């Protein structure tokens, strides 16, 4: 079992966002870390991009099972709310589809 922790930052002055995360195994051993510059994004979108990037990286390393942790309640609620399938936020739809198909 892999544990993915993601987070992001959006400075108020520039709105130039970045996201990143780390993955650990069930014994607490570090597996990988990643980061990505996103440009102008909302804090909500930044959190979603971190989750999506982390899931893609883990899948490319053939990790088939894991947990995702985020400190953003709004993101967690959005990902678990099936009524948001028609959301206008593209990255939200992409993460939801990814979680359903894998």
Number of C-alpha atoms within 10 A of each C-alpha: 12 20 19 23 19 27 21 24 18 19 11 8 6 9 15 15 20 22 24 21 20 16 24 17 14 11 8 10 10 13 13 14 15 14 16 15 13 18 13 15 16 13 20 18 20 27 26 27 25 24 26 19 19 25 23 13 16 19 13 10 9 9 13 12 11 15 11 14 13 18 11 15 10 11 19 15 11 18 19 10 11 10 9 15 16 10 11 9 12 12 18 23 18 15 17 20 13 13 12 8 6 9
